[in-house]
């Protein structure tokens, strides 16, 4: 310790040692001391000297410090001092007061050299990764800082060492879960350096749940209102997603796009825009653009665009777009972001067309943006962003193109003039005195006509009123008039810019539209103007205009249908030969593609220019130039005979193409019909299977009912046996209970007969009484004749006989009744003695009658159940019969459909034979064309022509 006091500047008698000598003594102390405290103090002293004597400490102490890291792992304090010392030696982050003017370059070289020495032994990096795993703050934090510094100095080499190290990346991912914010935040900075320009590490980090952790940190810190930690997390997310299709797909499928929506909920009070919030929101918008960049694969971009629409992210961006008080740079970046979110996505483009600005009256967002584009007081970058947004809105959007062009047509223009349309704004910008507005409006209008021949023809109908009293002129004529005036009109901005914009518009308008070419040639002043411009020897600025004039003249030749006698293809070629010369014409045409600004514009769709003067070419126009430059050069050198042959061959090819297209259409329709028939067959098959399953189920149900029925029958038999066994107690002298009931019924019948006879007897008695009274009356009358007396006596005798007979019958019946009553009493007495348990003191008859009632009730219930089961059985049989008939009908339909499928396949084979014949004829014609020197596309090129425009655009950008 006394030695250290002398080293650290304590009082001493001798001369003071130099810094190098002190460092050497400290290094010796670290290497030779056996006590841990001495080594710790020496390393602490080296740390304090490492900033001032960086070179000396690095040269002399690095090896000893690494040895300390290897041997003294148990002491966290000495490890922390060693790591801090190495960080001071390797890092270039020196304090400002210690930096001199000529020092930075030397410092950079010094840090890189020390880093190279440290990583020369890969075990050193592996050791550092192990130390970073330690939870001790004094070890983990300096380890993280040292590893970050190594990555800054020698990034690719350190990345490779970490990549091959077992669980190297996973160890570093644990830093994001550290509860200490200092380590977590420095861990984010470490991962920024680790993931820079290394796709393999980016994938590993992404699959280690980095997206979830980073989005959680951003949410915890307050989204766009957070501090610099949010900025660091966003930069790391950009590293992981930019130009990494795998991670972009993982981000989309993990539903992380939905978690981006709250970032852009800025609220209504947009007054508080701090510098950090602007930076954060700018990075968030850039992250959205990374996911929908035009350079990404089209499928991935499209899926991200749809996800952003469905989760409401696009709607949120449009809200910011139309909000007030948003800073200019945020507004510009928001416009660029919305542009790429809607580019080429019909659903998003339709939504954007429906967005209205919060004005009174409400105006479409497109109109409001176009007003900014043609307003020269707006910032240049904002106008470029609006132009890009308009281009993206019209990209592969024929519906949107039609809506823009329709605002220019006479039938749709608002006569009242209360509202401004997009077409009126474009025309106003096209003919204003600001050259940048002219160029932007011309390019925007050209995008409204891109690859849409129908709209090119409709735009010919547009008429403009130039001045009061003069007849209206067409839009095409007005463009050529302004073009021919050149520098005569006083304009603000570049002198060439307006003419370049108008020439690009005319070239786009006339390409692949013979009717527009005819209208253009119908003006006799146009061709002389073009030939005059091309033939002159002008300055370097005018060479670009000459090249575009040559392109426009070439388009007028190549797409000429020879409908005007004075401007047929051959005559225009002769004019070029006489006035300009073919070689000179081709040379002037080549000025376009050789221009530096052309190369810049061809790189990416977004118009990015350092100044308005550099705004000359549009990305889509560069594609048109690349497509037409070669064919125009060939068309200029062709003779009239070759043109005629080419026209004939073109017509023949068109006919054959039409035939092939027709057959392709037929085959496509038959394929669709075949698919529909297959779907019907599958549907009927599934229905058949369902019905079969239903039938099987019903059969099983019927079987179950049968089993239940049989079980009930068995149970009924058992009950009958039980009742029979129970009725044995009622047997008396061999007579069953049933006989007793029969006797009772007979007794009742006899009683009824007895009552009936009693009634007849009473009637007879009343009749006898009547006769007696009448007889007394006859005896007192003396005038009665003898005949009447005798008759009355005979009648009386007959009545007496009948009375006697009735009396005897009554007596006999009374005897029988008494006999039956006697037998009934005997039966009751016998029944009472046979089963005394059935009741006390003569209760046998009531109990037997109750038992009979219960038995009869059960029998009736069983009969009703049997009847219901039989009815249900009959209904199931009927349902089974109907299902069987349905199955038979479905089988008949299936056989018919199979027959139709076979017939369609036969027709398809015949069509394929016809196609083969057509292909042979086409190949023969192509051979003839090649013999004539006419370039002919191969079949592969024709097939590729059926693909989407995005694939073609991507290929051409790669060629550039």
Secondary structure as GFF3:
##gff-version 3
##sequence-region A 1 960
A	DSSP	alpha_helix	2	7	.	.	.	ID=ss1
A	DSSP	alpha_helix	19	32	.	.	.	ID=ss2
A	DSSP	alpha_helix	36	50	.	.	.	ID=ss3
A	DSSP	alpha_helix	54	71	.	.	.	ID=ss4
A	DSSP	alpha_helix	76	90	.	.	.	ID=ss5
A	DSSP	three_ten_helix	96	98	.	.	.	ID=ss6
A	DSSP	alpha_helix	104	119	.	.	.	ID=ss7
A	DSSP	alpha_helix	122	132	.	.	.	ID=ss8
A	DSSP	alpha_helix	137	153	.	.	.	ID=ss9
A	DSSP	alpha_helix	155	164	.	.	.	ID=ss10
A	DSSP	alpha_helix	168	173	.	.	.	ID=ss11
A	DSSP	three_ten_helix	174	177	.	.	.	ID=ss12
A	DSSP	alpha_helix	181	194	.	.	.	ID=ss13
A	DSSP	alpha_helix	199	207	.	.	.	ID=ss14
A	DSSP	alpha_helix	210	221	.	.	.	ID=ss15
A	DSSP	three_ten_helix	223	225	.	.	.	ID=ss16
A	DSSP	alpha_helix	228	241	.	.	.	ID=ss17
A	DSSP	alpha_helix	245	253	.	.	.	ID=ss18
A	DSSP	three_ten_helix	258	264	.	.	.	ID=ss19
A	DSSP	alpha_helix	275	291	.	.	.	ID=ss20
A	DSSP	alpha_helix	298	310	.	.	.	ID=ss21
A	DSSP	alpha_helix	313	322	.	.	.	ID=ss22
A	DSSP	alpha_helix	328	342	.	.	.	ID=ss23
A	DSSP	alpha_helix	346	354	.	.	.	ID=ss24
A	DSSP	beta_strand	356	357	.	.	.	ID=ss25
A	DSSP	beta_strand	363	364	.	.	.	ID=ss26
A	DSSP	alpha_helix	365	373	.	.	.	ID=ss27
A	DSSP	alpha_helix	380	394	.	.	.	ID=ss28
A	DSSP	alpha_helix	398	406	.	.	.	ID=ss29
A	DSSP	three_ten_helix	410	412	.	.	.	ID=ss30
A	DSSP	alpha_helix	422	430	.	.	.	ID=ss31
A	DSSP	alpha_helix	435	448	.	.	.	ID=ss32
A	DSSP	alpha_helix	453	459	.	.	.	ID=ss33
A	DSSP	beta_strand	463	464	.	.	.	ID=ss34
A	DSSP	beta_strand	473	474	.	.	.	ID=ss35
A	DSSP	alpha_helix	475	485	.	.	.	ID=ss36
A	DSSP	three_ten_helix	486	488	.	.	.	ID=ss37
A	DSSP	alpha_helix	497	510	.	.	.	ID=ss38
A	DSSP	alpha_helix	514	522	.	.	.	ID=ss39
A	DSSP	alpha_helix	524	535	.	.	.	ID=ss40
A	DSSP	alpha_helix	540	558	.	.	.	ID=ss41
A	DSSP	three_ten_helix	565	567	.	.	.	ID=ss42
A	DSSP	alpha_helix	569	579	.	.	.	ID=ss43
A	DSSP	alpha_helix	582	589	.	.	.	ID=ss44
A	DSSP	alpha_helix	591	594	.	.	.	ID=ss45
A	DSSP	alpha_helix	596	601	.	.	.	ID=ss46
A	DSSP	three_ten_helix	612	614	.	.	.	ID=ss47
A	DSSP	alpha_helix	619	637	.	.	.	ID=ss48
A	DSSP	alpha_helix	640	727	.	.	.	ID=ss49
A	DSSP	three_ten_helix	728	730	.	.	.	ID=ss50
A	DSSP	alpha_helix	737	780	.	.	.	ID=ss51
A	DSSP	alpha_helix	786	834	.	.	.	ID=ss52
A	DSSP	three_ten_helix	836	838	.	.	.	ID=ss53
A	DSSP	alpha_helix	844	932	.	.	.	ID=ss54
A	DSSP	alpha_helix	939	944	.	.	.	ID=ss55
A	DSSP	alpha_helix	949	959	.	.	.	ID=ss56
###
